């Protein structure tokens, strides 16, 4: 028997319905034609990975700050290079 593939959107919909508490996981599984064990697995994965969603904001902010710092450093180095080229050109 071949394994069925479910879209991420369907999995999220199923999990959110289970988390709403209006229906039991078994009821949700029957409504969507999904095995109850799959529903439990999807819920566990969802709950375990939920903090990653909010961590992305922090990570992006850190990368943006790091890029700004590196751009500033690059600008300083370009000025230093220009000054050194100018100095070497005049003294040589």
Secondary structure as UniProt FT lines:
FT   HELIX           8..20
FT   HELIX           25..32
FT   HELIX           36..91
//
